[in-house]
């Protein structure tokens, strides 16, 4: 059949014109983004294929930093000079657990830090070491429990125990025995001197930054458009909007903590149970030599992007003083990010494996990028929100 080209062109023109009018009508009827009352974060149209993300934090980093050396620093939190800590703001992941007598301690994991002061530094426990292992870090400590020291010596770990070539004692009088510090420059020199090389970090499962922004958009839409979330019952995934939470370790009240969600920064402001902000010394990004943080750094409240509370089986160790914490297996977990709480479980199969988090439906939870605090809450403690 012969086709009239002029007639065909006319038909195509009409179709395109009608389509254009339809699109214009839809665009006219749809409200502008700002008119909806939802202040959505801007999402880039694409992420460059060459983007490199930290295995520790999930944040975008320079390609040459991907395998930079990592350090797991045992950091006290006692009232006997452990506070305020220095450089803790730069740790990508921080584990908190009871070290002894109800007093909590941190295993703070750094990769390529720049802080002029890091510490104080205290002794190691076996459970901190087992949490540290997947990060392929140098274990930075000042002695430790017998089982932890034996595991470090026999397990092929990169190890830096109390050493005055790469550590120093601060001179502030109120620190008492919690006055052992190091610096980013000293750690880098130690890593080079000992030929430890870089770290192949096995991090938590993370969203990339664009995925995290989209997740935040979803959270804002749920809140501002009042979309119904799954209910809290035995079959649905429990996802609740929460403004804050309290972590009680079941021991001394002064070591309990609370977190308050800051929507402006999408982070959680950390405080002690009495409401006092947990401030740490934020130190200059330079090599100042061996200095006291009190005279060289400024105080700032800790505000991680993610807080995970995992319930662990815990009891007194054989000496009835130290703690015995089960790190392998699984237990209840709560993930707090983007202003929401997700209840589920944690799982760690071997010492070499990283901890994974799952919601109540069995779907793995990807953490958003940024500093992450992991609270090891004894089964006799509580997580309230």
C-alpha positions as CSV (number, residue, x, y, z in Angstrom):
1,X,0.0,0.0,0.0
2,X,1.3,3.4,-1.0
3,X,1.8,5.8,2.0
4,X,1.1,9.5,1.6
5,X,4.2,11.0,3.2
6,X,2.6,14.4,3.7
7,X,-0.4,12.9,5.5
8,X,1.9,10.7,7.7
9,X,4.0,13.6,8.7
10,X,0.8,15.5,9.6
11,X,-0.5,12.6,11.8
12,X,2.9,12.3,13.6
13,X,2.8,16.1,14.3
14,X,-0.7,15.9,15.7
15,X,0.3,12.9,18.0
16,X,3.4,14.8,19.3
17,X,1.4,17.9,19.8
18,X,-1.2,16.1,21.8
19,X,1.5,14.3,23.9
20,X,3.1,17.6,24.6
21,X,-0.1,19.1,25.8
22,X,-0.8,16.1,28.0
23,X,2.7,16.4,29.6
24,X,2.1,20.1,30.2
25,X,-1.3,19.4,31.9
26,X,0.3,16.8,34.1
27,X,3.1,19.2,35.0
28,X,0.6,21.9,35.7
29,X,-1.5,19.7,38.0
30,X,1.5,18.3,39.9
31,X,2.6,20.6,42.8
32,X,6.1,22.1,42.9
33,X,8.3,20.2,45.3
34,X,8.4,23.0,47.8
35,X,4.6,23.3,47.7
36,X,4.2,19.8,49.1
37,X,5.6,20.8,52.4
38,X,8.3,18.2,52.3
39,X,11.9,19.5,52.3
40,X,13.6,16.6,50.4
41,X,17.4,16.5,50.3
42,X,18.9,17.0,46.8
43,X,19.9,13.7,45.1
44,X,22.5,13.8,42.4
45,X,21.3,12.4,39.0
46,X,24.1,9.9,39.1
47,X,27.1,8.8,41.0
48,X,30.4,8.8,39.2
49,X,31.5,5.2,38.4
50,X,35.0,6.0,39.7
51,X,33.7,6.9,43.2
52,X,35.5,5.0,46.0
53,X,33.9,4.4,49.3
54,X,35.6,3.6,52.7
55,X,35.1,0.1,53.9
56,X,35.1,1.5,57.4
57,X,32.6,4.3,57.2
58,X,31.0,4.0,53.8
59,X,31.9,7.6,53.0
60,X,33.5,8.6,49.7
61,X,37.3,8.7,49.9
62,X,40.3,9.2,47.7
63,X,41.3,6.0,45.9
64,X,44.7,5.8,47.5
65,X,43.1,5.8,51.0
66,X,41.0,2.6,50.4
67,X,43.6,0.3,52.0
68,X,45.2,2.9,54.3
69,X,46.4,1.5,57.7
70,X,43.7,1.0,60.3
71,X,44.2,1.2,64.1
72,X,42.0,-0.3,66.8
73,X,42.6,1.8,70.0
74,X,41.5,0.6,73.4
75,X,40.1,3.8,75.0
76,X,38.9,4.2,78.6
77,X,35.7,5.9,79.7
78,X,36.2,5.9,83.4
79,X,35.6,8.7,85.9
80,X,39.2,8.4,87.0
81,X,40.7,10.6,84.2
82,X,39.4,8.7,81.1
83,X,37.2,11.6,80.1
84,X,37.2,13.6,77.9
85,X,38.8,11.4,75.3
86,X,40.9,12.9,72.4
87,X,40.4,12.2,68.7
88,X,37.4,9.9,69.3
89,X,35.5,12.0,66.8
90,X,37.7,10.6,64.0
91,X,37.0,6.9,64.7
92,X,34.9,5.4,62.0
93,X,33.5,2.7,64.2
94,X,33.4,2.6,68.0
95,X,32.5,-0.4,70.1
96,X,31.4,0.2,73.7
97,X,31.2,-2.5,76.3
98,X,31.8,-3.0,80.0
99,X,35.5,-3.6,80.7
100,X,35.2,-4.3,84.4
101,X,33.1,-3.4,87.5
102,X,30.4,-1.8,85.4
103,X,32.8,0.7,83.8
104,X,32.6,0.9,80.0
105,X,35.5,1.1,77.5
106,X,35.8,1.7,73.8
107,X,37.4,-0.1,71.0
108,X,37.8,2.7,68.5
109,X,38.7,1.9,64.9
110,X,40.5,4.6,62.9
111,X,41.7,4.5,59.3
112,X,44.3,7.1,58.2
113,X,43.6,9.4,61.1
114,X,44.9,13.0,61.2
115,X,44.2,13.9,64.9
116,X,47.2,15.4,66.7
117,X,46.2,13.5,69.9
118,X,44.5,10.1,70.2
119,X,43.6,8.4,73.5
120,X,43.9,7.8,76.3
121,X,44.9,4.2,75.8
122,X,44.1,1.3,78.2
123,X,44.2,-2.5,78.4
124,X,42.7,-5.0,76.0
125,X,39.9,-7.6,76.6
126,X,39.3,-10.7,74.4
127,X,35.9,-9.6,73.2
128,X,37.2,-6.2,72.0
129,X,39.9,-8.1,70.1
130,X,37.3,-10.4,68.5
131,X,35.3,-7.4,67.4
132,X,38.4,-5.7,66.1
133,X,39.7,-8.7,64.0
134,X,37.7,-8.1,60.8
135,X,39.0,-4.6,60.5
136,X,42.6,-5.8,59.9
137,X,43.9,-3.2,62.2
138,X,46.9,-2.7,64.5
139,X,45.7,-3.5,68.0
140,X,46.7,-0.4,70.1
141,X,46.6,-1.0,73.9
142,X,48.4,-1.0,77.2
143,X,48.6,-4.6,78.2
144,X,45.4,-6.5,78.9
145,X,43.7,-9.5,80.3
146,X,45.7,-12.7,80.0
147,X,43.5,-14.4,77.5
148,X,43.5,-11.3,75.3
149,X,47.3,-11.0,75.3
150,X,47.7,-14.7,74.5
151,X,45.3,-14.3,71.6
152,X,47.2,-11.3,70.2
153,X,50.6,-13.0,70.5
154,X,49.4,-16.3,69.0
155,X,47.0,-15.0,66.4
156,X,49.3,-13.1,64.1
157,X,47.9,-9.7,64.9
158,X,49.6,-6.4,64.2
159,X,50.2,-5.3,67.7
160,X,51.3,-2.1,69.5
161,X,51.2,-2.4,73.3
162,X,52.5,0.3,75.7
163,X,55.5,1.7,74.0
164,X,57.2,5.1,74.6
165,X,58.6,5.3,71.1
166,X,55.1,5.6,69.7
167,X,53.2,6.6,72.8
168,X,53.6,9.2,75.5
169,X,52.3,10.2,78.9
170,X,50.3,13.4,79.2
171,X,51.1,15.7,82.1
172,X,47.6,16.9,83.0
173,X,47.2,16.2,86.7
174,X,43.6,15.0,86.6
175,X,44.3,12.2,84.2
176,X,45.8,9.9,86.9
177,X,46.8,6.6,85.1
178,X,44.5,7.4,82.1
179,X,47.2,9.6,80.6
180,X,48.8,7.4,77.9
181,X,48.3,8.9,74.4
182,X,49.5,8.6,70.8
183,X,49.2,10.7,67.7
184,X,48.4,10.1,64.1
185,X,52.0,10.9,63.2
186,X,53.4,8.4,65.7
187,X,51.0,5.6,64.5
188,X,52.0,6.2,60.9
189,X,55.7,6.1,61.9
190,X,55.1,2.8,63.8
191,X,53.3,1.3,60.8
192,X,56.2,2.2,58.5
193,X,58.9,1.1,61.0
194,X,57.3,-2.3,61.4
195,X,56.4,-2.8,57.8
196,X,52.7,-3.5,58.6
197,X,51.5,-2.0,55.4
198,X,47.9,-1.2,54.6
199,X,44.6,-2.8,55.9
200,X,42.1,-4.9,54.0
201,X,39.1,-3.9,56.1
202,X,36.0,-6.1,56.2
203,X,33.4,-3.5,57.2
204,X,29.8,-3.5,58.0
205,X,27.3,-3.7,55.1
206,X,26.7,-0.1,54.0
207,X,24.6,2.0,51.7
208,X,26.6,4.3,49.4
209,X,25.9,8.0,49.9
210,X,23.3,8.2,47.2
211,X,21.4,5.2,48.6
212,X,21.6,6.8,52.0
213,X,20.1,10.0,50.7
214,X,17.3,8.2,49.1
215,X,16.6,6.3,52.3
216,X,16.5,9.6,54.1
217,X,14.0,11.0,51.5
218,X,11.9,7.9,52.2
219,X,12.1,8.6,56.0
220,X,11.1,12.3,55.5
221,X,8.2,11.3,53.2
222,X,6.9,8.8,55.8
223,X,7.1,11.5,58.5
224,X,5.7,14.5,56.6
225,X,3.2,12.8,54.3
226,X,2.0,10.6,57.2
227,X,2.5,7.3,55.3
228,X,1.7,4.3,57.5
229,X,4.7,2.3,58.5
230,X,4.6,-1.4,59.4
231,X,3.2,-2.0,62.9
232,X,5.2,-3.4,65.9
233,X,4.2,-7.0,66.1
234,X,5.7,-10.5,65.8
235,X,5.4,-10.7,62.0
236,X,6.0,-7.3,60.6
237,X,9.3,-5.5,60.5
238,X,9.3,-3.0,63.3
239,X,10.4,0.4,62.1
240,X,9.6,3.3,64.4
241,X,10.2,7.0,64.3
242,X,12.2,7.9,67.4
243,X,13.7,11.1,68.7
244,X,16.2,9.4,71.0
245,X,17.1,6.3,73.0
246,X,18.7,5.3,76.3
247,X,21.3,2.6,76.7
248,X,21.5,1.1,80.1
249,X,24.3,-1.4,80.8
250,X,22.8,-2.7,83.9
251,X,25.6,-1.6,86.2
252,X,26.8,1.8,87.3
253,X,24.3,4.5,86.3
254,X,27.1,7.0,85.4
255,X,28.1,4.8,82.4
256,X,24.6,4.7,80.9
257,X,24.2,6.9,77.9
258,X,21.4,8.5,75.8
259,X,21.3,9.6,72.2
260,X,19.1,12.5,70.9
261,X,18.3,12.6,67.2
262,X,19.4,15.8,65.5
263,X,17.4,16.1,62.2
264,X,19.4,19.1,61.0
265,X,22.6,17.0,60.9
266,X,21.0,13.5,60.6
267,X,23.1,12.3,63.6
268,X,22.7,11.3,67.2
269,X,24.0,13.6,70.0
270,X,25.5,11.4,72.7
271,X,25.1,12.3,76.4
272,X,25.6,10.6,79.7
273,X,22.6,9.5,81.7
274,X,22.6,12.7,83.7
275,X,22.1,14.7,80.5
276,X,25.7,16.0,80.3
277,X,27.0,16.0,76.7
278,X,29.7,13.5,76.0
279,X,32.3,15.9,74.8
280,X,35.6,14.8,73.3
281,X,38.7,16.8,72.4
282,X,38.8,17.5,68.6
283,X,42.5,18.1,67.8
284,X,44.2,19.9,65.0
285,X,45.1,18.0,61.8
286,X,48.8,18.4,62.2
287,X,51.8,16.9,64.0
288,X,52.1,19.0,67.2
289,X,54.5,16.6,68.8
290,X,53.6,15.1,72.2
291,X,51.1,17.5,73.8
292,X,48.3,17.5,76.3
293,X,44.9,17.6,74.6
294,X,43.6,20.0,77.3
295,X,45.8,22.7,75.9
296,X,45.8,21.9,72.2
297,X,42.3,20.8,71.3
298,X,38.7,22.0,71.6
299,X,35.7,20.2,73.1
300,X,32.9,18.9,70.9
301,X,29.9,16.6,71.5
302,X,30.0,13.2,69.9
303,X,27.3,12.8,67.2
304,X,27.5,9.5,65.3
305,X,25.4,9.0,62.2
306,X,24.4,5.4,63.2
307,X,23.9,3.8,66.6
308,X,23.6,0.1,66.9
309,X,22.6,-1.6,70.2
310,X,23.3,-5.3,70.2
311,X,22.2,-7.4,73.2
312,X,25.0,-9.8,74.3
313,X,25.2,-12.7,76.7
314,X,27.5,-11.4,79.5
315,X,28.7,-12.6,82.9
316,X,31.6,-12.2,85.3
317,X,34.8,-13.9,84.1
318,X,36.6,-16.5,86.2
319,X,38.3,-13.9,88.3
320,X,34.9,-12.4,89.3
321,X,36.1,-9.0,88.2
322,X,36.6,-8.8,84.4
323,X,33.7,-9.6,82.0
324,X,33.0,-12.6,79.8
325,X,31.0,-11.4,76.7
326,X,29.8,-13.8,74.0
327,X,30.8,-12.3,70.6
328,X,29.9,-15.2,68.3
329,X,26.4,-16.4,67.5
330,X,23.4,-14.1,67.3
331,X,21.2,-11.9,69.5
332,X,18.7,-9.1,69.4
333,X,19.8,-5.8,67.8
334,X,18.4,-2.4,67.3
335,X,19.7,-0.1,64.5
336,X,19.1,3.6,64.8
337,X,19.6,5.7,61.7
338,X,17.8,8.4,59.7
339,X,15.6,9.1,62.8
340,X,14.2,5.5,62.8
341,X,14.7,2.4,64.9
342,X,14.8,-1.0,63.2
343,X,14.5,-4.0,65.5
344,X,16.2,-7.2,64.4
345,X,19.2,-9.4,65.2
346,X,23.0,-9.4,65.0
347,X,25.0,-12.3,63.7
348,X,28.7,-13.2,63.8
349,X,29.8,-16.7,62.9
350,X,33.6,-16.7,63.4
351,X,36.1,-14.4,64.9
352,X,37.3,-13.4,61.4
353,X,33.7,-12.6,60.2
354,X,32.2,-9.2,60.5
355,X,29.0,-8.7,62.4
356,X,25.9,-8.5,60.2
357,X,22.5,-7.0,61.1
358,X,19.1,-8.3,60.0
359,X,15.6,-6.9,60.4
360,X,12.8,-9.1,61.7
361,X,11.9,-10.3,58.2
362,X,15.5,-11.7,57.8
363,X,16.6,-8.9,55.4
364,X,20.1,-7.6,56.0
365,X,20.2,-4.0,57.2
366,X,22.6,-1.7,55.3
367,X,24.0,1.0,57.5
368,X,24.1,4.6,56.2
369,X,27.6,6.1,55.8
370,X,29.3,7.9,58.7
371,X,30.6,7.3,62.2
372,X,28.9,4.2,63.8
373,X,28.7,3.5,67.6
374,X,28.0,-0.2,68.4
375,X,26.7,-0.6,72.0
376,X,27.2,-4.1,73.5
377,X,24.3,-4.2,75.9
378,X,24.3,-7.0,78.5
379,X,21.2,-9.3,78.5
380,X,20.5,-7.8,82.0
381,X,20.6,-4.2,80.6
382,X,18.1,-2.4,78.5
383,X,17.6,-0.4,75.3
384,X,14.7,2.1,75.7
385,X,13.3,4.4,73.1
